Amino acid sequence: MPLVANPIADFPGKLRILFEPHRYKILYGGRGSGKSWGMARALVIQGAQRTMRILCARETQKSIADSVHKLLADQIEELGLQEHYRVEKARIIGANGTEFTFAGLSHDINSIKSLENYDVCFVEEAHSVRKNSWDKLIPTLRKNGSEIWASMNPELESDDSYQRFIVNPPPNAAVVKVNWRDNPWFPPVLREEMEHLRAQNEDEYLHVYEGHCISNLKSAVYAKQLRQVDAEERITRVPYDATRPVQTYWDLGIDDSTTIWFVQVFPFEFRLIDYVEGSGEGLPYYLQQLQQRAYIYGTDHLPHDGRARELGTGKSIEELMRKAGRRVTIVPRLSVADGINAARTVFGQCWFDREKCSDGIQALRHYTYGEKEELGVKTKEPVHNWASHAADAFRYFAVGVRPQKPKEIERPRQRPVHSPWS
């Protein structure tokens, strides 16, 4: 006798694809649609019926509280499967050997072992997952019949997840848009909030509850500059030019991510040809990343904390890089506000490689202001999150270079719009 009788009976029609065989199962739409609820419930049911290894992931997970652990535990209780599942602090184990584990892709993707033996990877808040994470995750999950489940509330149409699964879905992908009206259990309290938002701000309502993309995130730091970049089609193919040295600009992370922009300086323009981001890696990893790219390098530009001495070695990052044969300088130390102003100044001269700088560009689009209050005074400051590391490195780039003025040099001829360096 099955642990759950007629398991799909109480699933809304659009969610029944979760019980069909597909390599990709993508649910996207607005708030209150039951996307995450349905995926968690379906996985709990299927994990009770057969032995499965299930990875529950999101782009950033600093603690188990950031994961779907609680959602799965609630579904286990609602389905009366407490005797079948043992809910541990960081895992959920089934009596039949089914196992749920949890990870943050941006921090753990290089350390997840034996991922090829997983049956399902359930990615929550998939709209924030970036190109580098997907490029590593997808080919690693290669067990025959394995599936990737993703739930997302779309934000920017340019986000990699939206382009990858909704605009250009891969083969054997079940892509379904679900919204509040598809949820027969849509709660009255949420309906009241939805109607109030619709009356106050139609555009915000369409984004939050109907799953529409937005042109720019609210309070985006570089919204105006990126609109101009898009309008002038300066995110394109930007090849490496071996006649010019590549300058690197770093943001150093200890508990957070380390990010590097690769820049070539030309008359009246800056070509951002590459981008690297990593977490939990030491300096040798990043030096290896530089070496693998086989560029001809100029100077590595570090923030002021590049001079801080590490406890383990007694040497600074600056000293260790010089010892490795790198040419290093420290970027002048400015306030964040002054650095942002410098970045806004250089944006008009920047060209970005669409593929290699994809994750960095996505971070710049998601770099937003938040409100902070101290002693009764409210101020706006950039939010410190996954997007801030790439934005900080870009800010150091802006501070470390001097924008060139039209009077100083002759501006080059206008390039063709679509393929400027082909």
Contacts in CASP RR format, 6 or more apart in sequence:
PFRMAT RR
TARGET T0000
AUTHOR 0000-0000-0000
METHOD contacts of the structure
MODEL  1
MPLVANPIADFPGKLRILFEPHRYKILYGGRGSGKSWGMARALVIQGAQR
TMRILCARETQKSIADSVHKLLADQIEELGLQEHYRVEKARIIGANGTEF
TFAGLSHDINSIKSLENYDVCFVEEAHSVRKNSWDKLIPTLRKNGSEIWA
SMNPELESDDSYQRFIVNPPPNAAVVKVNWRDNPWFPPVLREEMEHLRAQ
NEDEYLHVYEGHCISNLKSAVYAKQLRQVDAEERITRVPYDATRPVQTYW
DLGIDDSTTIWFVQVFPFEFRLIDYVEGSGEGLPYYLQQLQQRAYIYGTD
HLPHDGRARELGTGKSIEELMRKAGRRVTIVPRLSVADGINAARTVFGQC
WFDREKCSDGIQALRHYTYGEKEELGVKTKEPVHNWASHAADAFRYFAVG
VRPQKPKEIERPRQRPVHSPWS
2 49 0 8 1.000
3 45 0 8 1.000
3 48 0 8 1.000
3 49 0 8 1.000
3 81 0 8 1.000
3 84 0 8 1.000
4 45 0 8 1.000
4 48 0 8 1.000
4 49 0 8 1.000
4 79 0 8 1.000
4 81 0 8 1.000
7 19 0 8 1.000
7 42 0 8 1.000
7 45 0 8 1.000
7 46 0 8 1.000
7 49 0 8 1.000
8 16 0 8 1.000
8 19 0 8 1.000
11 18 0 8 1.000
11 19 0 8 1.000
11 38 0 8 1.000
11 41 0 8 1.000
11 42 0 8 1.000
12 34 0 8 1.000
12 178 0 8 1.000
12 182 0 8 1.000
12 183 0 8 1.000
12 184 0 8 1.000
13 182 0 8 1.000
14 176 0 8 1.000
14 178 0 8 1.000
14 182 0 8 1.000
15 27 0 8 1.000
15 34 0 8 1.000
15 38 0 8 1.000
15 42 0 8 1.000
15 176 0 8 1.000
15 178 0 8 1.000
17 25 0 8 1.000
17 174 0 8 1.000
17 176 0 8 1.000
18 25 0 8 1.000
18 38 0 8 1.000
18 39 0 8 1.000
18 42 0 8 1.000
18 149 0 8 1.000
19 42 0 8 1.000
19 46 0 8 1.000
20 174 0 8 1.000
21 145 0 8 1.000
21 147 0 8 1.000
22 147 0 8 1.000
22 172 0 8 1.000
22 173 0 8 1.000
22 174 0 8 1.000
23 145 0 8 1.000
23 146 0 8 1.000
23 147 0 8 1.000
23 148 0 8 1.000
23 170 0 8 1.000
23 171 0 8 1.000
23 172 0 8 1.000
23 173 0 8 1.000
24 147 0 8 1.000
24 148 0 8 1.000
24 149 0 8 1.000
24 150 0 8 1.000
24 165 0 8 1.000
24 169 0 8 1.000
24 170 0 8 1.000
24 172 0 8 1.000
24 173 0 8 1.000
24 174 0 8 1.000
24 175 0 8 1.000
25 39 0 8 1.000
25 147 0 8 1.000
25 148 0 8 1.000
25 149 0 8 1.000
25 150 0 8 1.000
25 173 0 8 1.000
25 174 0 8 1.000
26 126 0 8 1.000
26 149 0 8 1.000
26 150 0 8 1.000
26 152 0 8 1.000
26 165 0 8 1.000
26 166 0 8 1.000
26 169 0 8 1.000
26 173 0 8 1.000
26 174 0 8 1.000
26 175 0 8 1.000
26 176 0 8 1.000
27 33 0 8 1.000
27 35 0 8 1.000
27 39 0 8 1.000
27 149 0 8 1.000
27 150 0 8 1.000
27 151 0 8 1.000
27 152 0 8 1.000
27 176 0 8 1.000
27 178 0 8 1.000
28 35 0 8 1.000
28 127 0 8 1.000
28 151 0 8 1.000
28 152 0 8 1.000
28 153 0 8 1.000
28 154 0 8 1.000
28 162 0 8 1.000
28 165 0 8 1.000
28 166 0 8 1.000
28 175 0 8 1.000
28 176 0 8 1.000
28 177 0 8 1.000
28 178 0 8 1.000
28 211 0 8 1.000
29 35 0 8 1.000
29 152 0 8 1.000
29 153 0 8 1.000
29 154 0 8 1.000
29 177 0 8 1.000
29 178 0 8 1.000
29 179 0 8 1.000
29 210 0 8 1.000
29 211 0 8 1.000
30 153 0 8 1.000
30 178 0 8 1.000
30 179 0 8 1.000
30 180 0 8 1.000
30 208 0 8 1.000
30 209 0 8 1.000
30 210 0 8 1.000
30 211 0 8 1.000
31 153 0 8 1.000
31 180 0 8 1.000
31 190 0 8 1.000
31 194 0 8 1.000
31 208 0 8 1.000
31 209 0 8 1.000
32 179 0 8 1.000
32 180 0 8 1.000
32 183 0 8 1.000
32 186 0 8 1.000
32 190 0 8 1.000
32 209 0 8 1.000
33 178 0 8 1.000
33 179 0 8 1.000
33 180 0 8 1.000
33 182 0 8 1.000
33 183 0 8 1.000
34 178 0 8 1.000
34 183 0 8 1.000
35 151 0 8 1.000
35 178 0 8 1.000
36 68 0 8 1.000
36 71 0 8 1.000
36 124 0 8 1.000
36 151 0 8 1.000
37 71 0 8 1.000
37 75 0 8 1.000
39 122 0 8 1.000
39 149 0 8 1.000
39 151 0 8 1.000
40 68 0 8 1.000
40 71 0 8 1.000
40 72 0 8 1.000
40 75 0 8 1.000
40 122 0 8 1.000
41 75 0 8 1.000
41 78 0 8 1.000
41 79 0 8 1.000
43 52 0 8 1.000
43 54 0 8 1.000
43 72 0 8 1.000
43 100 0 8 1.000
43 120 0 8 1.000
43 122 0 8 1.000
43 149 0 8 1.000
44 72 0 8 1.000
44 75 0 8 1.000
44 76 0 8 1.000
44 79 0 8 1.000
44 81 0 8 1.000
44 85 0 8 1.000
45 79 0 8 1.000
46 52 0 8 1.000
47 54 0 8 1.000
47 94 0 8 1.000
47 96 0 8 1.000
47 98 0 8 1.000
48 81 0 8 1.000
48 84 0 8 1.000
48 85 0 8 1.000
48 94 0 8 1.000
48 96 0 8 1.000
48 98 0 8 1.000
50 96 0 8 1.000
50 98 0 8 1.000
51 96 0 8 1.000
51 97 0 8 1.000
51 98 0 8 1.000
52 98 0 8 1.000
52 99 0 8 1.000
52 119 0 8 1.000
52 120 0 8 1.000
53 98 0 8 1.000
53 99 0 8 1.000
53 101 0 8 1.000
53 117 0 8 1.000
53 118 0 8 1.000
53 119 0 8 1.000
53 120 0 8 1.000
54 98 0 8 1.000
54 99 0 8 1.000
54 100 0 8 1.000
54 101 0 8 1.000
54 118 0 8 1.000
54 119 0 8 1.000
54 120 0 8 1.000
54 121 0 8 1.000
54 122 0 8 1.000
55 101 0 8 1.000
55 102 0 8 1.000
55 103 0 8 1.000
55 112 0 8 1.000
55 115 0 8 1.000
55 118 0 8 1.000
55 120 0 8 1.000
55 121 0 8 1.000
55 122 0 8 1.000
56 67 0 8 1.000
56 68 0 8 1.000
56 69 0 8 1.000
56 72 0 8 1.000
56 100 0 8 1.000
56 101 0 8 1.000
56 102 0 8 1.000
56 103 0 8 1.000
56 121 0 8 1.000
56 122 0 8 1.000
56 124 0 8 1.000
57 102 0 8 1.000
57 103 0 8 1.000
57 104 0 8 1.000
57 105 0 8 1.000
57 121 0 8 1.000
57 122 0 8 1.000
57 123 0 8 1.000
57 124 0 8 1.000
57 137 0 8 1.000
58 66 0 8 1.000
58 67 0 8 1.000
58 104 0 8 1.000
58 105 0 8 1.000
58 123 0 8 1.000
58 124 0 8 1.000
58 125 0 8 1.000
58 126 0 8 1.000
58 128 0 8 1.000
58 129 0 8 1.000
59 104 0 8 1.000
59 105 0 8 1.000
59 106 0 8 1.000
59 125 0 8 1.000
59 128 0 8 1.000
59 129 0 8 1.000
59 130 0 8 1.000
59 133 0 8 1.000
59 386 0 8 1.000
60 66 0 8 1.000
60 104 0 8 1.000
60 105 0 8 1.000
60 106 0 8 1.000
60 107 0 8 1.000
60 128 0 8 1.000
60 385 0 8 1.000
60 386 0 8 1.000
61 67 0 8 1.000
61 102 0 8 1.000
61 103 0 8 1.000
61 104 0 8 1.000
61 107 0 8 1.000
61 108 0 8 1.000
64 89 0 8 1.000
64 90 0 8 1.000
64 102 0 8 1.000
67 102 0 8 1.000
67 124 0 8 1.000
68 102 0 8 1.000
68 122 0 8 1.000
68 124 0 8 1.000
69 90 0 8 1.000
69 92 0 8 1.000
69 100 0 8 1.000
69 102 0 8 1.000
72 87 0 8 1.000
72 92 0 8 1.000
72 100 0 8 1.000
73 87 0 8 1.000
73 92 0 8 1.000
76 82 0 8 1.000
76 84 0 8 1.000
76 85 0 8 1.000
76 87 0 8 1.000
76 92 0 8 1.000
83 95 0 8 1.000
84 94 0 8 1.000
84 95 0 8 1.000
84 96 0 8 1.000
85 92 0 8 1.000
85 93 0 8 1.000
85 94 0 8 1.000
85 95 0 8 1.000
85 98 0 8 1.000
86 92 0 8 1.000
86 93 0 8 1.000
86 94 0 8 1.000
86 95 0 8 1.000
90 101 0 8 1.000
90 102 0 8 1.000
91 99 0 8 1.000
91 100 0 8 1.000
91 101 0 8 1.000
91 102 0 8 1.000
92 99 0 8 1.000
92 100 0 8 1.000
93 99 0 8 1.000
93 100 0 8 1.000
103 109 0 8 1.000
103 112 0 8 1.000
105 123 0 8 1.000
105 129 0 8 1.000
105 133 0 8 1.000
105 136 0 8 1.000
105 137 0 8 1.000
106 130 0 8 1.000
106 133 0 8 1.000
106 257 0 8 1.000
106 277 0 8 1.000
106 278 0 8 1.000
106 279 0 8 1.000
106 386 0 8 1.000
107 279 0 8 1.000
107 280 0 8 1.000
109 133 0 8 1.000
109 136 0 8 1.000
109 137 0 8 1.000
110 136 0 8 1.000
110 281 0 8 1.000
112 140 0 8 1.000
115 121 0 8 1.000
115 137 0 8 1.000
115 140 0 8 1.000
115 141 0 8 1.000
116 140 0 8 1.000
116 141 0 8 1.000
116 142 0 8 1.000
116 143 0 8 1.000
117 143 0 8 1.000
118 141 0 8 1.000
118 143 0 8 1.000
118 146 0 8 1.000
119 143 0 8 1.000
119 145 0 8 1.000
119 146 0 8 1.000
119 147 0 8 1.000
120 146 0 8 1.000
120 147 0 8 1.000
120 148 0 8 1.000
120 149 0 8 1.000
121 137 0 8 1.000
121 141 0 8 1.000
121 146 0 8 1.000
121 147 0 8 1.000
121 148 0 8 1.000
121 149 0 8 1.000
122 149 0 8 1.000
122 150 0 8 1.000
122 151 0 8 1.000
123 129 0 8 1.000
123 148 0 8 1.000
123 149 0 8 1.000
123 150 0 8 1.000
123 151 0 8 1.000
124 151 0 8 1.000
125 151 0 8 1.000
125 152 0 8 1.000
125 153 0 8 1.000
126 150 0 8 1.000
126 151 0 8 1.000
126 152 0 8 1.000
126 161 0 8 1.000
126 165 0 8 1.000
127 152 0 8 1.000
127 153 0 8 1.000
127 154 0 8 1.000
127 155 0 8 1.000
127 159 0 8 1.000
127 161 0 8 1.000
127 162 0 8 1.000
128 155 0 8 1.000
128 159 0 8 1.000
128 161 0 8 1.000
128 366 0 8 1.000
128 386 0 8 1.000
129 150 0 8 1.000
129 160 0 8 1.000
129 161 0 8 1.000
130 160 0 8 1.000
130 358 0 8 1.000
130 359 0 8 1.000
130 360 0 8 1.000
130 362 0 8 1.000
130 363 0 8 1.000
131 160 0 8 1.000
131 164 0 8 1.000
131 358 0 8 1.000
131 359 0 8 1.000
131 362 0 8 1.000
132 277 0 8 1.000
132 358 0 8 1.000
132 359 0 8 1.000
134 160 0 8 1.000
134 161 0 8 1.000
134 164 0 8 1.000
137 148 0 8 1.000
138 148 0 8 1.000
141 148 0 8 1.000
150 161 0 8 1.000
150 165 0 8 1.000
152 161 0 8 1.000
152 162 0 8 1.000
153 208 0 8 1.000
153 211 0 8 1.000
154 162 0 8 1.000
154 166 0 8 1.000
154 211 0 8 1.000
154 212 0 8 1.000
154 213 0 8 1.000
155 162 0 8 1.000
155 213 0 8 1.000
155 214 0 8 1.000
155 217 0 8 1.000
155 366 0 8 1.000
156 162 0 8 1.000
156 213 0 8 1.000
156 214 0 8 1.000
156 215 0 8 1.000
156 216 0 8 1.000
156 217 0 8 1.000
156 362 0 8 1.000
156 365 0 8 1.000
156 366 0 8 1.000
157 163 0 8 1.000
157 167 0 8 1.000
157 213 0 8 1.000
158 361 0 8 1.000
158 362 0 8 1.000
158 365 0 8 1.000
159 362 0 8 1.000
159 365 0 8 1.000
160 358 0 8 1.000
160 359 0 8 1.000
160 362 0 8 1.000
162 213 0 8 1.000
164 170 0 8 1.000
165 173 0 8 1.000
165 175 0 8 1.000
166 175 0 8 1.000
169 175 0 8 1.000
177 211 0 8 1.000
179 209 0 8 1.000
179 210 0 8 1.000
179 211 0 8 1.000
180 186 0 8 1.000
180 190 0 8 1.000
180 191 0 8 1.000
180 194 0 8 1.000
180 209 0 8 1.000
194 205 0 8 1.000
194 208 0 8 1.000
194 209 0 8 1.000
197 204 0 8 1.000
197 205 0 8 1.000
197 208 0 8 1.000
197 209 0 8 1.000
198 205 0 8 1.000
198 209 0 8 1.000
203 214 0 8 1.000
206 212 0 8 1.000
207 213 0 8 1.000
207 214 0 8 1.000
215 227 0 8 1.000
216 223 0 8 1.000
216 226 0 8 1.000
216 227 0 8 1.000
216 365 0 8 1.000
217 223 0 8 1.000
217 365 0 8 1.000
217 366 0 8 1.000
217 368 0 8 1.000
218 368 0 8 1.000
219 368 0 8 1.000
219 369 0 8 1.000
219 370 0 8 1.000
219 380 0 8 1.000
220 226 0 8 1.000
220 365 0 8 1.000
220 366 0 8 1.000
220 367 0 8 1.000
220 368 0 8 1.000
220 369 0 8 1.000
221 340 0 8 1.000
221 367 0 8 1.000
221 368 0 8 1.000
221 369 0 8 1.000
221 382 0 8 1.000
221 391 0 8 1.000
222 343 0 8 1.000
222 344 0 8 1.000
222 347 0 8 1.000
222 364 0 8 1.000
222 365 0 8 1.000
222 367 0 8 1.000
222 391 0 8 1.000
224 344 0 8 1.000
225 343 0 8 1.000
225 344 0 8 1.000
225 347 0 8 1.000
225 348 0 8 1.000
226 347 0 8 1.000
226 364 0 8 1.000
226 365 0 8 1.000
228 347 0 8 1.000
228 348 0 8 1.000
229 235 0 8 1.000
229 347 0 8 1.000
229 348 0 8 1.000
229 350 0 8 1.000
229 352 0 8 1.000
233 417 0 8 1.000
233 418 0 8 1.000
234 348 0 8 1.000
234 350 0 8 1.000
234 351 0 8 1.000
234 352 0 8 1.000
235 351 0 8 1.000
235 352 0 8 1.000
235 354 0 8 1.000
235 357 0 8 1.000
235 361 0 8 1.000
236 351 0 8 1.000
236 352 0 8 1.000
236 353 0 8 1.000
236 354 0 8 1.000
236 418 0 8 1.000
236 419 0 8 1.000
236 420 0 8 1.000
237 353 0 8 1.000
237 354 0 8 1.000
237 355 0 8 1.000
237 419 0 8 1.000
237 421 0 8 1.000
237 422 0 8 1.000
238 271 0 8 1.000
238 272 0 8 1.000
238 273 0 8 1.000
238 351 0 8 1.000
238 352 0 8 1.000
238 353 0 8 1.000
238 354 0 8 1.000
238 420 0 8 1.000
238 421 0 8 1.000
239 273 0 8 1.000
239 353 0 8 1.000
239 421 0 8 1.000
240 246 0 8 1.000
240 264 0 8 1.000
240 273 0 8 1.000
240 274 0 8 1.000
240 295 0 8 1.000
241 264 0 8 1.000
241 266 0 8 1.000
241 271 0 8 1.000
242 296 0 8 1.000
244 264 0 8 1.000
244 265 0 8 1.000
244 266 0 8 1.000
244 296 0 8 1.000
245 264 0 8 1.000
245 296 0 8 1.000
245 297 0 8 1.000
245 298 0 8 1.000
245 299 0 8 1.000
246 262 0 8 1.000
246 263 0 8 1.000
246 264 0 8 1.000
246 273 0 8 1.000
246 274 0 8 1.000
246 295 0 8 1.000
246 296 0 8 1.000
246 297 0 8 1.000
246 298 0 8 1.000
247 262 0 8 1.000
247 263 0 8 1.000
247 264 0 8 1.000
247 265 0 8 1.000
247 297 0 8 1.000
247 298 0 8 1.000
247 299 0 8 1.000
247 300 0 8 1.000
247 301 0 8 1.000
247 401 0 8 1.000
248 260 0 8 1.000
248 261 0 8 1.000
248 262 0 8 1.000
248 263 0 8 1.000
248 290 0 8 1.000
248 297 0 8 1.000
248 299 0 8 1.000
248 300 0 8 1.000
248 301 0 8 1.000
249 260 0 8 1.000
249 261 0 8 1.000
249 263 0 8 1.000
249 301 0 8 1.000
249 331 0 8 1.000
249 393 0 8 1.000
249 394 0 8 1.000
249 396 0 8 1.000
249 397 0 8 1.000
249 400 0 8 1.000
250 258 0 8 1.000
250 259 0 8 1.000
250 260 0 8 1.000
250 300 0 8 1.000
250 301 0 8 1.000
250 302 0 8 1.000
250 303 0 8 1.000
250 393 0 8 1.000
250 396 0 8 1.000
251 257 0 8 1.000
251 258 0 8 1.000
251 259 0 8 1.000
251 260 0 8 1.000
251 303 0 8 1.000
251 389 0 8 1.000
251 390 0 8 1.000
251 392 0 8 1.000
251 393 0 8 1.000
251 396 0 8 1.000
252 258 0 8 1.000
252 302 0 8 1.000
252 303 0 8 1.000
252 305 0 8 1.000
252 306 0 8 1.000
252 317 0 8 1.000
253 389 0 8 1.000
256 279 0 8 1.000
256 389 0 8 1.000
257 277 0 8 1.000
257 278 0 8 1.000
257 279 0 8 1.000
257 386 0 8 1.000
257 389 0 8 1.000
258 277 0 8 1.000
258 278 0 8 1.000
258 279 0 8 1.000
258 281 0 8 1.000
258 286 0 8 1.000
258 389 0 8 1.000
259 275 0 8 1.000
259 276 0 8 1.000
259 277 0 8 1.000
259 278 0 8 1.000
259 360 0 8 1.000
259 363 0 8 1.000
259 389 0 8 1.000
259 390 0 8 1.000
259 392 0 8 1.000
259 393 0 8 1.000
260 275 0 8 1.000
260 276 0 8 1.000
260 277 0 8 1.000
260 286 0 8 1.000
260 289 0 8 1.000
260 290 0 8 1.000
260 393 0 8 1.000
261 272 0 8 1.000
261 274 0 8 1.000
261 275 0 8 1.000
261 357 0 8 1.000
261 360 0 8 1.000
261 390 0 8 1.000
261 393 0 8 1.000
261 394 0 8 1.000
261 397 0 8 1.000
262 272 0 8 1.000
262 273 0 8 1.000
262 274 0 8 1.000
262 275 0 8 1.000
262 276 0 8 1.000
262 293 0 8 1.000
262 295 0 8 1.000
263 270 0 8 1.000
263 271 0 8 1.000
263 272 0 8 1.000
263 273 0 8 1.000
263 397 0 8 1.000
263 401 0 8 1.000
264 270 0 8 1.000
264 271 0 8 1.000
264 273 0 8 1.000
265 271 0 8 1.000
265 401 0 8 1.000
267 404 0 8 1.000
267 409 0 8 1.000
267 410 0 8 1.000
267 411 0 8 1.000
267 412 0 8 1.000
268 349 0 8 1.000
268 404 0 8 1.000
268 406 0 8 1.000
268 409 0 8 1.000
268 411 0 8 1.000
268 412 0 8 1.000
269 349 0 8 1.000
269 350 0 8 1.000
269 351 0 8 1.000
269 412 0 8 1.000
270 346 0 8 1.000
270 349 0 8 1.000
270 350 0 8 1.000
270 351 0 8 1.000
270 397 0 8 1.000
270 401 0 8 1.000
271 350 0 8 1.000
271 351 0 8 1.000
271 353 0 8 1.000
272 350 0 8 1.000
272 351 0 8 1.000
272 352 0 8 1.000
272 353 0 8 1.000
272 357 0 8 1.000
273 353 0 8 1.000
273 356 0 8 1.000
273 357 0 8 1.000
274 293 0 8 1.000
274 295 0 8 1.000
274 353 0 8 1.000
274 356 0 8 1.000
274 357 0 8 1.000
275 356 0 8 1.000
275 357 0 8 1.000
275 358 0 8 1.000
275 359 0 8 1.000
275 360 0 8 1.000
275 390 0 8 1.000
276 286 0 8 1.000
276 289 0 8 1.000
277 359 0 8 1.000
277 360 0 8 1.000
277 389 0 8 1.000
277 390 0 8 1.000
278 285 0 8 1.000
278 286 0 8 1.000
283 317 0 8 1.000
283 320 0 8 1.000
283 321 0 8 1.000
287 321 0 8 1.000
287 324 0 8 1.000
287 326 0 8 1.000
290 297 0 8 1.000
297 326 0 8 1.000
297 327 0 8 1.000
298 327 0 8 1.000
299 327 0 8 1.000
299 328 0 8 1.000
299 329 0 8 1.000
300 321 0 8 1.000
300 326 0 8 1.000
300 327 0 8 1.000
300 328 0 8 1.000
300 329 0 8 1.000
301 328 0 8 1.000
301 329 0 8 1.000
301 330 0 8 1.000
301 331 0 8 1.000
301 396 0 8 1.000
301 397 0 8 1.000
301 400 0 8 1.000
302 317 0 8 1.000
302 318 0 8 1.000
302 321 0 8 1.000
302 328 0 8 1.000
302 329 0 8 1.000
302 330 0 8 1.000
302 331 0 8 1.000
302 396 0 8 1.000
303 330 0 8 1.000
303 331 0 8 1.000
303 333 0 8 1.000
303 392 0 8 1.000
303 396 0 8 1.000
304 330 0 8 1.000
304 331 0 8 1.000
304 333 0 8 1.000
305 317 0 8 1.000
306 316 0 8 1.000
306 317 0 8 1.000
306 318 0 8 1.000
306 330 0 8 1.000
307 316 0 8 1.000
307 317 0 8 1.000
307 318 0 8 1.000
307 330 0 8 1.000
308 316 0 8 1.000
308 317 0 8 1.000
309 315 0 8 1.000
309 316 0 8 1.000
310 316 0 8 1.000
310 317 0 8 1.000
313 320 0 8 1.000
315 323 0 8 1.000
318 328 0 8 1.000
318 330 0 8 1.000
321 328 0 8 1.000
322 328 0 8 1.000
331 396 0 8 1.000
331 399 0 8 1.000
331 400 0 8 1.000
332 399 0 8 1.000
332 400 0 8 1.000
334 342 0 8 1.000
334 399 0 8 1.000
336 381 0 8 1.000
336 382 0 8 1.000
336 395 0 8 1.000
338 399 0 8 1.000
339 395 0 8 1.000
339 398 0 8 1.000
339 399 0 8 1.000
340 382 0 8 1.000
340 395 0 8 1.000
342 395 0 8 1.000
342 398 0 8 1.000
342 399 0 8 1.000
343 391 0 8 1.000
343 394 0 8 1.000
343 395 0 8 1.000
343 397 0 8 1.000
343 398 0 8 1.000
345 398 0 8 1.000
345 403 0 8 1.000
346 397 0 8 1.000
346 398 0 8 1.000
346 401 0 8 1.000
346 403 0 8 1.000
349 403 0 8 1.000
349 404 0 8 1.000
351 420 0 8 1.000
352 361 0 8 1.000
354 361 0 8 1.000
359 390 0 8 1.000
360 390 0 8 1.000
360 394 0 8 1.000
362 387 0 8 1.000
363 386 0 8 1.000
363 387 0 8 1.000
363 388 0 8 1.000
363 389 0 8 1.000
363 390 0 8 1.000
363 391 0 8 1.000
364 387 0 8 1.000
364 390 0 8 1.000
364 391 0 8 1.000
364 394 0 8 1.000
365 387 0 8 1.000
366 386 0 8 1.000
366 387 0 8 1.000
367 382 0 8 1.000
367 383 0 8 1.000
367 387 0 8 1.000
367 388 0 8 1.000
367 390 0 8 1.000
367 391 0 8 1.000
368 382 0 8 1.000
368 383 0 8 1.000
368 387 0 8 1.000
369 380 0 8 1.000
369 381 0 8 1.000
369 382 0 8 1.000
369 383 0 8 1.000
370 380 0 8 1.000
370 381 0 8 1.000
370 382 0 8 1.000
370 383 0 8 1.000
371 378 0 8 1.000
371 379 0 8 1.000
371 380 0 8 1.000
372 378 0 8 1.000
372 379 0 8 1.000
372 380 0 8 1.000
372 381 0 8 1.000
373 379 0 8 1.000
382 388 0 8 1.000
382 391 0 8 1.000
415 421 0 8 1.000
END
